[in-house]
């Protein structure tokens, strides 16, 4: 109950659960809940911590100046993340250089940033340093940057406590600290919040609209080594009269890299403003309504209808005809998401590089984990809807016709598609030429989205 309440930023149940003041309770109260603890109860080198600026003395109690949390980085040894204390309703306002802790977005990027071992890795905008904890075990060299000097200080504490050494930390904006350098993997949870002004360095840049995310994507290729990859979290605007997929797809097309952009969520302007005013604990303050109104007016001036949140992946494949895929996936995908990137781009390229004739001559195989669902009235001879569903990978669904469903039921990579479709046409009473004529248009998306693959 206490843990669930903490997820809602309510600490009373946790205070009750730790009221016995045993050593573990003292640590939880001090480093996690951020409340004063008796100097007699805290079995810690108090004077050293006070001199280091990590504790402050309040009479006969001490209180932490930072937030310390354990973090699962997938290693055998425990990892820890140091950040500024969480700000909850009623607390003083955030400082402009506030260093936010690790949370859901950090975990999402860690999943997206998963890749095979690499030589050089860059964590752009490292914040509290959490992504480095995931990169260090599989990168020969790690560079971490941030515009916030305080963030770099706390990130170094995170790495030291977690036993991570040799990270090169550099201060500066975007790619300025690594000018002229290239990396095999770049990850970033950047300050993507779209706001009328830059009030907090961890989330806002003051750039107009979503220009910062576009600029980040645009500048990335010149810092990727041959075959290098980049994985970002990002926000983008939905603007009246414009397709958001064209907007984000345009960002990717500018790079000359293969790219995959996925919208995971979209909020209307009011929801978005409320989210970030809650994030800075401004709900209920005297300035809340004024800031809310100003933010909405700013969105209205740009004809904004919503704000999308998702991820962007780039791959410097060296292709002369880069492939760009933009889609919406609001459901859970199979972790780690980063393992899907090359698979998704490879499937899409395969599908659209094949001519119609080559596709009909290919030996198709239904992908592992694909199941079929049929919907219709009880007792009906034919279903009103047939759906193929992936239980693995991106976990997409696709509505298909009777012919495509029948093909998915028999294609195992042994026979070419053409004779299978001819046999299906005969069974269904359709003209084979008609079935073969419309098959490429129906099958190509199924190959691109990973329902079917090319055998051999």
C-alpha beads as a LAMMPS data file, in Angstrom:
LAMMPS data file: protein, C-alpha beads

456 atoms
455 bonds

1 atom types
1 bond types

-500.0 500.0 xlo xhi
-500.0 500.0 ylo yhi
-500.0 500.0 zlo zhi

Masses

1 110.0

Atoms # bond

1 1 1 0.000 0.000 0.000
2 1 1 2.791 2.418 0.865
3 1 1 4.603 1.744 -2.407
4 1 1 1.415 2.250 -4.414
5 1 1 0.737 5.514 -2.612
6 1 1 4.273 6.728 -3.347
7 1 1 3.579 6.177 -7.039
8 1 1 0.785 8.737 -6.569
9 1 1 3.180 11.090 -4.725
10 1 1 1.463 10.429 -1.378
11 1 1 3.932 9.747 1.447
12 1 1 1.683 9.324 4.523
13 1 1 1.375 5.501 4.208
14 1 1 5.174 5.262 3.791
15 1 1 5.702 7.436 6.870
16 1 1 3.476 5.089 8.848
17 1 1 5.297 2.038 7.502
18 1 1 8.674 3.467 8.618
19 1 1 7.656 4.899 12.003
20 1 1 9.538 2.223 13.994
21 1 1 12.786 4.004 13.027
22 1 1 14.870 0.867 12.470
23 1 1 18.014 1.359 10.325
24 1 1 16.229 0.575 7.045
25 1 1 13.333 2.849 7.967
26 1 1 15.792 5.669 8.718
27 1 1 17.406 5.244 5.300
28 1 1 14.030 5.218 3.519
29 1 1 12.859 8.316 5.362
30 1 1 16.102 10.151 4.766
31 1 1 16.916 9.319 1.135
32 1 1 13.571 8.335 -0.362
33 1 1 10.887 10.289 1.502
34 1 1 13.046 13.346 2.159
35 1 1 11.905 13.935 5.722
36 1 1 14.064 14.807 8.764
37 1 1 15.553 11.933 10.755
38 1 1 16.978 12.022 14.262
39 1 1 20.758 12.201 14.323
40 1 1 20.691 9.356 16.821
41 1 1 18.629 7.160 14.473
42 1 1 20.711 7.660 11.344
43 1 1 23.650 5.233 11.459
44 1 1 25.641 7.201 8.902
45 1 1 28.866 9.268 8.721
46 1 1 26.761 12.358 9.296
47 1 1 29.510 14.984 9.447
48 1 1 31.090 13.803 6.193
49 1 1 27.696 13.870 4.461
50 1 1 26.951 17.338 5.801
51 1 1 30.322 18.636 4.606
52 1 1 29.670 17.069 1.190
53 1 1 26.399 18.987 0.972
54 1 1 24.259 15.836 0.886
55 1 1 22.720 16.384 4.314
56 1 1 21.727 19.494 6.226
57 1 1 21.415 19.688 10.013
58 1 1 18.129 20.927 11.473
59 1 1 18.504 21.074 15.251
60 1 1 18.901 17.497 16.476
61 1 1 17.810 16.069 13.111
62 1 1 19.317 15.779 9.648
63 1 1 17.584 16.005 6.302
64 1 1 18.863 14.971 2.891
65 1 1 19.419 17.525 0.151
66 1 1 19.231 14.824 -2.543
67 1 1 17.052 11.887 -3.472
68 1 1 18.653 8.435 -3.615
69 1 1 16.915 5.495 -5.228
70 1 1 17.925 1.959 -6.174
71 1 1 17.702 1.241 -9.894
72 1 1 17.578 -2.017 -11.817
73 1 1 20.149 -1.663 -14.590
74 1 1 20.168 -5.368 -15.372
75 1 1 23.473 -6.044 -13.634
76 1 1 24.168 -8.387 -10.741
77 1 1 25.375 -5.563 -8.500
78 1 1 22.899 -2.925 -7.299
79 1 1 22.787 0.464 -8.996
80 1 1 21.746 3.772 -7.464
81 1 1 20.536 7.057 -8.875
82 1 1 21.151 10.407 -7.154
83 1 1 18.956 13.383 -8.023
84 1 1 17.384 16.378 -6.373
85 1 1 14.639 15.639 -3.879
86 1 1 11.212 15.054 -5.322
87 1 1 8.980 18.096 -5.152
88 1 1 5.484 17.338 -3.934
89 1 1 2.463 19.629 -3.555
90 1 1 3.150 22.171 -0.815
91 1 1 6.956 22.031 -1.218
92 1 1 8.976 25.102 -2.234
93 1 1 9.264 25.797 -5.959
94 1 1 11.792 23.926 -8.066
95 1 1 15.180 25.518 -8.570
96 1 1 15.892 26.290 -12.265
97 1 1 18.737 23.752 -12.362
98 1 1 16.656 21.032 -10.676
99 1 1 17.909 17.518 -11.463
100 1 1 14.985 15.167 -11.896
101 1 1 15.277 11.544 -10.809
102 1 1 14.759 8.361 -12.810
103 1 1 11.229 7.299 -13.639
104 1 1 9.033 5.825 -16.327
105 1 1 10.626 7.784 -19.160
106 1 1 14.089 6.658 -18.017
107 1 1 12.968 3.030 -18.039
108 1 1 11.411 3.447 -21.499
109 1 1 14.602 4.901 -22.942
110 1 1 16.693 2.167 -21.335
111 1 1 14.506 -0.410 -23.096
112 1 1 14.684 1.516 -26.372
113 1 1 18.430 2.035 -26.065
114 1 1 19.091 -1.674 -25.784
115 1 1 21.530 -2.764 -28.473
116 1 1 24.383 -5.182 -29.033
117 1 1 27.757 -4.260 -27.508
118 1 1 29.171 -1.085 -29.046
119 1 1 32.476 0.738 -29.130
120 1 1 31.555 4.345 -28.286
121 1 1 28.271 5.426 -26.708
122 1 1 26.934 8.922 -26.005
123 1 1 24.292 9.796 -23.412
124 1 1 23.187 13.250 -24.542
125 1 1 21.542 15.159 -21.698
126 1 1 22.475 12.629 -19.029
127 1 1 20.616 14.317 -16.145
128 1 1 21.016 12.108 -13.082
129 1 1 23.141 9.689 -15.132
130 1 1 20.692 6.787 -15.229
131 1 1 21.222 5.826 -18.908
132 1 1 24.969 5.461 -18.326
133 1 1 24.191 2.674 -15.839
134 1 1 22.686 0.736 -18.754
135 1 1 25.322 1.723 -21.322
136 1 1 28.470 1.091 -19.283
137 1 1 28.323 -2.745 -19.265
138 1 1 28.115 -2.965 -23.083
139 1 1 30.077 0.020 -24.377
140 1 1 33.830 0.260 -24.633
141 1 1 33.680 4.008 -24.001
142 1 1 30.885 6.193 -22.643
143 1 1 30.593 9.971 -22.945
144 1 1 27.825 11.807 -21.082
145 1 1 26.848 15.441 -21.609
146 1 1 24.524 17.937 -19.985
147 1 1 24.003 21.679 -20.070
148 1 1 23.367 21.609 -16.297
149 1 1 26.559 21.536 -14.225
150 1 1 24.622 20.384 -11.157
151 1 1 23.262 17.420 -13.136
152 1 1 26.781 16.300 -13.990
153 1 1 27.781 16.515 -10.325
154 1 1 24.876 14.312 -9.212
155 1 1 25.383 11.963 -12.166
156 1 1 28.973 11.359 -11.037
157 1 1 27.616 10.415 -7.601
158 1 1 25.189 7.980 -9.238
159 1 1 28.008 6.315 -11.161
160 1 1 30.337 6.181 -8.173
161 1 1 27.714 4.592 -5.935
162 1 1 26.927 2.082 -8.686
163 1 1 30.544 1.103 -9.285
164 1 1 30.662 2.614 -12.778
165 1 1 34.003 4.190 -13.647
166 1 1 35.678 5.771 -16.644
167 1 1 32.704 7.811 -17.877
168 1 1 33.740 11.052 -19.553
169 1 1 31.318 13.795 -18.451
170 1 1 31.210 17.034 -20.447
171 1 1 29.233 20.225 -19.959
172 1 1 27.413 21.857 -22.872
173 1 1 24.284 22.037 -24.997
174 1 1 23.177 19.359 -27.431
175 1 1 26.168 18.164 -29.537
176 1 1 28.466 21.110 -28.752
177 1 1 30.617 19.151 -26.237
178 1 1 31.320 16.404 -28.803
179 1 1 31.870 18.533 -31.887
180 1 1 33.557 16.488 -34.625
181 1 1 33.185 13.153 -32.785
182 1 1 31.223 10.074 -33.852
183 1 1 29.556 7.327 -31.849
184 1 1 28.189 3.856 -32.429
185 1 1 25.164 4.550 -30.232
186 1 1 23.559 7.813 -29.120
187 1 1 20.733 7.837 -26.573
188 1 1 18.881 10.844 -25.233
189 1 1 15.981 11.714 -22.981
190 1 1 16.219 15.392 -23.945
191 1 1 14.421 18.461 -22.548
192 1 1 11.561 17.894 -24.986
193 1 1 8.751 19.689 -23.140
194 1 1 7.044 22.175 -25.467
195 1 1 6.510 25.333 -23.428
196 1 1 6.346 29.100 -24.002
197 1 1 9.468 29.689 -21.892
198 1 1 12.422 27.788 -20.472
199 1 1 11.931 27.652 -16.708
200 1 1 13.665 24.359 -15.833
201 1 1 16.741 23.076 -17.633
202 1 1 15.805 19.404 -17.256
203 1 1 12.673 19.705 -19.380
204 1 1 12.571 22.913 -21.471
205 1 1 14.915 24.751 -23.846
206 1 1 12.921 27.827 -24.828
207 1 1 12.994 26.811 -28.507
208 1 1 9.887 27.604 -30.532
209 1 1 7.361 24.759 -30.585
210 1 1 9.005 21.386 -31.181
211 1 1 12.055 22.864 -32.937
212 1 1 14.459 21.438 -30.354
213 1 1 13.500 17.831 -31.074
214 1 1 13.638 18.449 -34.809
215 1 1 17.100 20.025 -34.462
216 1 1 18.298 17.114 -32.329
217 1 1 17.207 14.637 -34.995
218 1 1 18.648 16.750 -37.814
219 1 1 22.102 17.102 -36.217
220 1 1 22.480 13.483 -35.149
221 1 1 23.756 11.850 -38.390
222 1 1 26.988 13.853 -38.400
223 1 1 27.789 12.241 -35.024
224 1 1 27.018 8.634 -35.968
225 1 1 29.791 6.252 -36.937
226 1 1 29.220 4.037 -39.961
227 1 1 26.399 1.682 -38.983
228 1 1 25.726 3.773 -35.882
229 1 1 22.342 4.101 -34.221
230 1 1 20.482 6.736 -32.202
231 1 1 17.483 6.311 -29.894
232 1 1 15.546 9.287 -28.486
233 1 1 12.417 10.151 -26.598
234 1 1 10.610 13.154 -28.071
235 1 1 7.511 15.352 -28.174
236 1 1 5.976 16.731 -31.372
237 1 1 3.097 19.019 -32.167
238 1 1 -0.206 18.111 -33.765
239 1 1 -1.143 21.201 -35.742
240 1 1 -4.508 22.010 -37.291
241 1 1 -4.574 21.087 -40.983
242 1 1 -1.358 19.043 -40.809
243 1 1 -0.757 15.297 -40.492
244 1 1 1.580 14.660 -37.557
245 1 1 3.085 11.702 -39.416
246 1 1 4.129 13.997 -42.248
247 1 1 5.631 16.393 -39.713
248 1 1 7.758 13.805 -37.889
249 1 1 8.447 11.842 -41.064
250 1 1 9.896 15.043 -42.516
251 1 1 12.343 15.256 -39.611
252 1 1 13.564 11.744 -40.339
253 1 1 13.757 12.238 -44.087
254 1 1 16.108 15.192 -43.558
255 1 1 18.671 12.930 -41.857
256 1 1 19.470 10.606 -44.748
257 1 1 19.317 7.708 -42.254
258 1 1 16.867 4.873 -41.906
259 1 1 14.356 5.983 -39.291
260 1 1 11.476 4.689 -37.198
261 1 1 9.238 7.077 -35.258
262 1 1 6.541 5.704 -32.960
263 1 1 3.841 7.735 -31.257
264 1 1 3.085 6.128 -27.899
265 1 1 0.619 8.698 -26.586
266 1 1 -1.063 11.962 -27.556
267 1 1 -2.603 14.570 -25.258
268 1 1 -4.802 17.539 -25.970
269 1 1 -3.250 20.910 -25.014
270 1 1 -5.059 21.113 -21.664
271 1 1 -3.964 17.620 -20.602
272 1 1 -0.397 18.431 -21.600
273 1 1 -0.255 21.688 -19.643
274 1 1 -1.780 20.052 -16.570
275 1 1 0.776 17.238 -16.730
276 1 1 3.769 19.549 -16.651
277 1 1 2.333 21.953 -14.091
278 1 1 1.805 18.931 -11.824
279 1 1 5.363 17.841 -12.596
280 1 1 6.662 21.088 -11.113
281 1 1 4.195 20.886 -8.181
282 1 1 2.422 24.080 -9.205
283 1 1 -1.113 22.753 -8.886
284 1 1 -2.877 24.775 -6.193
285 1 1 -0.378 27.644 -6.210
286 1 1 -1.367 31.249 -6.788
287 1 1 0.301 31.281 -10.219
288 1 1 -1.317 28.048 -11.436
289 1 1 -4.280 29.478 -13.358
290 1 1 -2.246 32.281 -14.902
291 1 1 0.458 29.915 -16.171
292 1 1 -2.183 27.440 -17.366
293 1 1 -3.954 30.161 -19.349
294 1 1 -0.731 31.582 -20.838
295 1 1 0.405 28.129 -21.947
296 1 1 -2.944 27.373 -23.608
297 1 1 -2.954 30.775 -25.327
298 1 1 0.524 30.054 -26.699
299 1 1 -0.629 26.705 -28.091
300 1 1 -3.706 28.365 -29.579
301 1 1 -1.530 30.932 -31.362
302 1 1 0.186 28.038 -33.199
303 1 1 -3.072 26.152 -33.985
304 1 1 -1.929 23.251 -31.802
305 1 1 -4.538 20.513 -31.382
306 1 1 -2.406 18.063 -29.411
307 1 1 1.080 16.968 -28.401
308 1 1 2.451 13.545 -29.268
309 1 1 4.970 11.604 -27.182
310 1 1 7.034 8.737 -28.449
311 1 1 10.380 7.527 -29.600
312 1 1 12.623 8.074 -32.598
313 1 1 15.259 5.604 -33.796
314 1 1 17.862 6.331 -36.479
315 1 1 20.241 3.927 -38.199
316 1 1 23.088 5.010 -40.434
317 1 1 22.772 1.975 -42.701
318 1 1 24.663 3.535 -45.620
319 1 1 21.664 3.020 -47.889
320 1 1 21.298 5.365 -50.860
321 1 1 17.518 5.180 -50.426
322 1 1 16.888 5.494 -46.667
323 1 1 13.701 3.990 -45.298
324 1 1 11.453 6.011 -42.982
325 1 1 8.572 4.479 -41.034
326 1 1 6.193 6.514 -38.845
327 1 1 3.383 4.825 -36.922
328 1 1 1.333 4.843 -33.737
329 1 1 1.651 2.015 -31.201
330 1 1 -0.176 2.835 -27.985
331 1 1 -0.223 -0.736 -26.660
332 1 1 2.644 -2.465 -24.807
333 1 1 5.342 -3.923 -27.057
334 1 1 7.628 -6.812 -26.220
335 1 1 10.660 -5.556 -24.267
336 1 1 13.301 -4.532 -24.908
337 1 1 11.905 -2.167 -27.543
338 1 1 15.390 -1.471 -28.835
339 1 1 15.667 -5.039 -30.076
340 1 1 12.802 -4.337 -32.492
341 1 1 14.402 -1.420 -34.321
342 1 1 16.580 -3.313 -36.794
343 1 1 13.914 -5.994 -37.221
344 1 1 11.209 -3.419 -38.082
345 1 1 13.413 -1.503 -40.518
346 1 1 14.641 -4.709 -42.163
347 1 1 11.099 -6.046 -42.659
348 1 1 9.875 -2.764 -44.139
349 1 1 12.826 -2.549 -46.513
350 1 1 12.348 -6.152 -47.631
351 1 1 8.667 -5.582 -48.334
352 1 1 9.079 -2.471 -50.434
353 1 1 12.226 -3.526 -52.294
354 1 1 10.414 -6.531 -53.801
355 1 1 8.538 -6.137 -57.073
356 1 1 5.041 -7.597 -57.327
357 1 1 6.356 -10.554 -59.296
358 1 1 9.199 -11.194 -56.852
359 1 1 6.730 -11.101 -53.961
360 1 1 4.501 -13.709 -55.635
361 1 1 7.526 -15.921 -56.303
362 1 1 8.882 -15.559 -52.751
363 1 1 8.466 -18.328 -50.200
364 1 1 6.582 -16.739 -47.322
365 1 1 6.424 -17.922 -43.735
366 1 1 4.059 -16.783 -40.993
367 1 1 6.001 -15.137 -38.195
368 1 1 6.370 -16.777 -34.815
369 1 1 3.677 -15.760 -32.360
370 1 1 1.064 -14.692 -34.934
371 1 1 -2.454 -15.842 -34.061
372 1 1 -5.761 -15.482 -35.871
373 1 1 -8.983 -14.111 -34.421
374 1 1 -12.380 -14.428 -36.125
375 1 1 -15.357 -12.278 -35.182
376 1 1 -18.933 -12.941 -36.178
377 1 1 -22.405 -13.901 -34.969
378 1 1 -22.610 -17.307 -33.252
379 1 1 -23.305 -20.055 -35.768
380 1 1 -22.527 -17.925 -38.841
381 1 1 -20.849 -19.671 -41.772
382 1 1 -18.438 -16.815 -42.403
383 1 1 -16.813 -14.371 -39.967
384 1 1 -17.565 -10.678 -40.326
385 1 1 -13.945 -9.836 -39.486
386 1 1 -10.643 -11.714 -39.463
387 1 1 -7.692 -10.295 -37.544
388 1 1 -4.060 -11.414 -37.404
389 1 1 -2.479 -10.545 -34.073
390 1 1 1.181 -10.598 -33.075
391 1 1 1.792 -11.916 -29.571
392 1 1 5.471 -10.980 -29.795
393 1 1 7.553 -8.075 -31.064
394 1 1 5.582 -4.930 -31.876
395 1 1 2.302 -6.781 -31.124
396 1 1 0.474 -5.204 -34.036
397 1 1 -2.917 -6.287 -35.363
398 1 1 -4.051 -6.393 -38.991
399 1 1 -7.519 -6.935 -40.402
400 1 1 -7.256 -9.330 -43.364
401 1 1 -9.467 -10.944 -45.963
402 1 1 -10.288 -14.625 -46.340
403 1 1 -7.509 -15.201 -48.884
404 1 1 -4.775 -13.605 -46.739
405 1 1 -5.969 -15.523 -43.676
406 1 1 -5.909 -18.788 -45.619
407 1 1 -2.397 -18.032 -46.898
408 1 1 -1.179 -17.290 -43.366
409 1 1 -2.559 -20.671 -42.331
410 1 1 -0.551 -22.641 -44.893
411 1 1 2.626 -20.698 -45.732
412 1 1 5.581 -22.323 -44.006
413 1 1 8.437 -21.270 -46.287
414 1 1 8.405 -24.453 -48.414
415 1 1 6.387 -23.321 -51.447
416 1 1 6.295 -20.055 -53.394
417 1 1 3.342 -17.770 -52.802
418 1 1 1.962 -17.977 -56.355
419 1 1 0.861 -21.666 -56.363
420 1 1 -0.490 -21.343 -52.820
421 1 1 -2.692 -18.423 -53.854
422 1 1 -3.843 -20.316 -56.938
423 1 1 -4.895 -23.245 -54.759
424 1 1 -6.690 -20.929 -52.339
425 1 1 -8.521 -19.280 -55.263
426 1 1 -9.731 -22.680 -56.438
427 1 1 -10.991 -23.584 -52.968
428 1 1 -12.825 -20.273 -52.540
429 1 1 -14.272 -20.282 -56.046
430 1 1 -12.452 -17.120 -57.162
431 1 1 -10.594 -16.508 -60.388
432 1 1 -6.865 -17.196 -59.811
433 1 1 -5.823 -14.178 -61.904
434 1 1 -8.010 -11.895 -59.811
435 1 1 -6.533 -13.246 -56.571
436 1 1 -2.972 -12.967 -57.894
437 1 1 -3.638 -9.459 -59.199
438 1 1 -4.670 -8.014 -55.855
439 1 1 -2.396 -10.150 -53.646
440 1 1 0.798 -7.985 -53.734
441 1 1 -1.027 -4.905 -52.422
442 1 1 -2.544 -6.966 -49.596
443 1 1 0.588 -8.967 -48.721
444 1 1 3.185 -6.197 -48.846
445 1 1 1.980 -4.490 -45.614
446 1 1 1.865 -7.877 -43.867
447 1 1 5.525 -8.436 -44.721
448 1 1 6.461 -4.830 -43.815
449 1 1 4.790 -5.129 -40.422
450 1 1 6.285 -8.531 -39.616
451 1 1 3.236 -10.809 -39.877
452 1 1 4.885 -12.675 -42.773
453 1 1 8.581 -13.064 -43.547
454 1 1 10.585 -14.191 -46.571
455 1 1 12.065 -17.663 -46.102
456 1 1 15.607 -18.386 -47.199

Bonds

1 1 1 2
2 1 2 3
3 1 3 4
4 1 4 5
5 1 5 6
6 1 6 7
7 1 7 8
8 1 8 9
9 1 9 10
10 1 10 11
11 1 11 12
12 1 12 13
13 1 13 14
14 1 14 15
15 1 15 16
16 1 16 17
17 1 17 18
18 1 18 19
19 1 19 20
20 1 20 21
21 1 21 22
22 1 22 23
23 1 23 24
24 1 24 25
25 1 25 26
26 1 26 27
27 1 27 28
28 1 28 29
29 1 29 30
30 1 30 31
31 1 31 32
32 1 32 33
33 1 33 34
34 1 34 35
35 1 35 36
36 1 36 37
37 1 37 38
38 1 38 39
39 1 39 40
40 1 40 41
41 1 41 42
42 1 42 43
43 1 43 44
44 1 44 45
45 1 45 46
46 1 46 47
47 1 47 48
48 1 48 49
49 1 49 50
50 1 50 51
51 1 51 52
52 1 52 53
53 1 53 54
54 1 54 55
55 1 55 56
56 1 56 57
57 1 57 58
58 1 58 59
59 1 59 60
60 1 60 61
61 1 61 62
62 1 62 63
63 1 63 64
64 1 64 65
65 1 65 66
66 1 66 67
67 1 67 68
68 1 68 69
69 1 69 70
70 1 70 71
71 1 71 72
72 1 72 73
73 1 73 74
74 1 74 75
75 1 75 76
76 1 76 77
77 1 77 78
78 1 78 79
79 1 79 80
80 1 80 81
81 1 81 82
82 1 82 83
83 1 83 84
84 1 84 85
85 1 85 86
86 1 86 87
87 1 87 88
88 1 88 89
89 1 89 90
90 1 90 91
91 1 91 92
92 1 92 93
93 1 93 94
94 1 94 95
95 1 95 96
96 1 96 97
97 1 97 98
98 1 98 99
99 1 99 100
100 1 100 101
101 1 101 102
102 1 102 103
103 1 103 104
104 1 104 105
105 1 105 106
106 1 106 107
107 1 107 108
108 1 108 109
109 1 109 110
110 1 110 111
111 1 111 112
112 1 112 113
113 1 113 114
114 1 114 115
115 1 115 116
116 1 116 117
117 1 117 118
118 1 118 119
119 1 119 120
120 1 120 121
121 1 121 122
122 1 122 123
123 1 123 124
124 1 124 125
125 1 125 126
126 1 126 127
127 1 127 128
128 1 128 129
129 1 129 130
130 1 130 131
131 1 131 132
132 1 132 133
133 1 133 134
134 1 134 135
135 1 135 136
136 1 136 137
137 1 137 138
138 1 138 139
139 1 139 140
140 1 140 141
141 1 141 142
142 1 142 143
143 1 143 144
144 1 144 145
145 1 145 146
146 1 146 147
147 1 147 148
148 1 148 149
149 1 149 150
150 1 150 151
151 1 151 152
152 1 152 153
153 1 153 154
154 1 154 155
155 1 155 156
156 1 156 157
157 1 157 158
158 1 158 159
159 1 159 160
160 1 160 161
161 1 161 162
162 1 162 163
163 1 163 164
164 1 164 165
165 1 165 166
166 1 166 167
167 1 167 168
168 1 168 169
169 1 169 170
170 1 170 171
171 1 171 172
172 1 172 173
173 1 173 174
174 1 174 175
175 1 175 176
176 1 176 177
177 1 177 178
178 1 178 179
179 1 179 180
180 1 180 181
181 1 181 182
182 1 182 183
183 1 183 184
184 1 184 185
185 1 185 186
186 1 186 187
187 1 187 188
188 1 188 189
189 1 189 190
190 1 190 191
191 1 191 192
192 1 192 193
193 1 193 194
194 1 194 195
195 1 195 196
196 1 196 197
197 1 197 198
198 1 198 199
199 1 199 200
200 1 200 201
201 1 201 202
202 1 202 203
203 1 203 204
204 1 204 205
205 1 205 206
206 1 206 207
207 1 207 208
208 1 208 209
209 1 209 210
210 1 210 211
211 1 211 212
212 1 212 213
213 1 213 214
214 1 214 215
215 1 215 216
216 1 216 217
217 1 217 218
218 1 218 219
219 1 219 220
220 1 220 221
221 1 221 222
222 1 222 223
223 1 223 224
224 1 224 225
225 1 225 226
226 1 226 227
227 1 227 228
228 1 228 229
229 1 229 230
230 1 230 231
231 1 231 232
232 1 232 233
233 1 233 234
234 1 234 235
235 1 235 236
236 1 236 237
237 1 237 238
238 1 238 239
239 1 239 240
240 1 240 241
241 1 241 242
242 1 242 243
243 1 243 244
244 1 244 245
245 1 245 246
246 1 246 247
247 1 247 248
248 1 248 249
249 1 249 250
250 1 250 251
251 1 251 252
252 1 252 253
253 1 253 254
254 1 254 255
255 1 255 256
256 1 256 257
257 1 257 258
258 1 258 259
259 1 259 260
260 1 260 261
261 1 261 262
262 1 262 263
263 1 263 264
264 1 264 265
265 1 265 266
266 1 266 267
267 1 267 268
268 1 268 269
269 1 269 270
270 1 270 271
271 1 271 272
272 1 272 273
273 1 273 274
274 1 274 275
275 1 275 276
276 1 276 277
277 1 277 278
278 1 278 279
279 1 279 280
280 1 280 281
281 1 281 282
282 1 282 283
283 1 283 284
284 1 284 285
285 1 285 286
286 1 286 287
287 1 287 288
288 1 288 289
289 1 289 290
290 1 290 291
291 1 291 292
292 1 292 293
293 1 293 294
294 1 294 295
295 1 295 296
296 1 296 297
297 1 297 298
298 1 298 299
299 1 299 300
300 1 300 301
301 1 301 302
302 1 302 303
303 1 303 304
304 1 304 305
305 1 305 306
306 1 306 307
307 1 307 308
308 1 308 309
309 1 309 310
310 1 310 311
311 1 311 312
312 1 312 313
313 1 313 314
314 1 314 315
315 1 315 316
316 1 316 317
317 1 317 318
318 1 318 319
319 1 319 320
320 1 320 321
321 1 321 322
322 1 322 323
323 1 323 324
324 1 324 325
325 1 325 326
326 1 326 327
327 1 327 328
328 1 328 329
329 1 329 330
330 1 330 331
331 1 331 332
332 1 332 333
333 1 333 334
334 1 334 335
335 1 335 336
336 1 336 337
337 1 337 338
338 1 338 339
339 1 339 340
340 1 340 341
341 1 341 342
342 1 342 343
343 1 343 344
344 1 344 345
345 1 345 346
346 1 346 347
347 1 347 348
348 1 348 349
349 1 349 350
350 1 350 351
351 1 351 352
352 1 352 353
353 1 353 354
354 1 354 355
355 1 355 356
356 1 356 357
357 1 357 358
358 1 358 359
359 1 359 360
360 1 360 361
361 1 361 362
362 1 362 363
363 1 363 364
364 1 364 365
365 1 365 366
366 1 366 367
367 1 367 368
368 1 368 369
369 1 369 370
370 1 370 371
371 1 371 372
372 1 372 373
373 1 373 374
374 1 374 375
375 1 375 376
376 1 376 377
377 1 377 378
378 1 378 379
379 1 379 380
380 1 380 381
381 1 381 382
382 1 382 383
383 1 383 384
384 1 384 385
385 1 385 386
386 1 386 387
387 1 387 388
388 1 388 389
389 1 389 390
390 1 390 391
391 1 391 392
392 1 392 393
393 1 393 394
394 1 394 395
395 1 395 396
396 1 396 397
397 1 397 398
398 1 398 399
399 1 399 400
400 1 400 401
401 1 401 402
402 1 402 403
403 1 403 404
404 1 404 405
405 1 405 406
406 1 406 407
407 1 407 408
408 1 408 409
409 1 409 410
410 1 410 411
411 1 411 412
412 1 412 413
413 1 413 414
414 1 414 415
415 1 415 416
416 1 416 417
417 1 417 418
418 1 418 419
419 1 419 420
420 1 420 421
421 1 421 422
422 1 422 423
423 1 423 424
424 1 424 425
425 1 425 426
426 1 426 427
427 1 427 428
428 1 428 429
429 1 429 430
430 1 430 431
431 1 431 432
432 1 432 433
433 1 433 434
434 1 434 435
435 1 435 436
436 1 436 437
437 1 437 438
438 1 438 439
439 1 439 440
440 1 440 441
441 1 441 442
442 1 442 443
443 1 443 444
444 1 444 445
445 1 445 446
446 1 446 447
447 1 447 448
448 1 448 449
449 1 449 450
450 1 450 451
451 1 451 452
452 1 452 453
453 1 453 454
454 1 454 455
455 1 455 456
